[in-house]
Amino acid sequence: MLSTSSSSPSSSIVCGPAGRAIAEAIDTDLLNAIQAHLNMERQAHASYFAAAIWFAERELRGFSRFFRDESNSEHQHAAKVAEYIIARGQSVELTAVEAPFQGWASPADVMASAFQMEIDVTASLQQLYSTAERTNDTRTTVFLDPMVEMQTQSEHEFAHLLGRVKFADNQAAALLIIDNELDQSNNKPASLQG
């Protein structure tokens, strides 16, 4: 049965900056870190798109496709983080995305910079997780769990590709084999499980 008291139930609901109801407040430092991570994902999106262009200019369509797909994936990660910020009753704060680097000297240089970006994204997620645990924000740790797992897998795949490209030693025939594999979405590391 509904209460018939004179005070309105809606008057006790806390709302965020855009007027969205907040079920549980979020720590300011954690929110700022989540906002920074969202913008890191946006930067990765731009950087991977630049890599896709770099490979397309060199007629390596498999590498270009791989980085286009990675760029789209980073865009989806940013969207997922933005949705989480909104779900927590907060406003998303976008920052300017820097023009991505485009002056790589070789495919190995592109792969090395991409692998470093993956390392940086992993470190950011780990910092977020630590901050969420420190502030007892279970909602955020639950949100981050699948992201950390996906990021760890992505880091593994980039390490694999970097190793293959370095092993190819800038030999055209070897790079074309890798390019063909990437064009067929065959870019997974070896599996030791049956």
Secondary structure, DSSP 8 states (H G I E B T S, - for coil): -----SS-GGGG--B-TTS-B-SS---HHHHHHHHHHHHHHHHHHHHHHHHHHHHHHTT-HHHHHHHHHHHHHHHHHHHHHHHHHHHTT---------------SSHHHHHHHHHHHHHHHHHHHHHHHHHHHHTT-HHHHHHHHHHHHHHHHHHHHHHHHHHHHHHHTT-HHHHHHHHHHHHTT---------
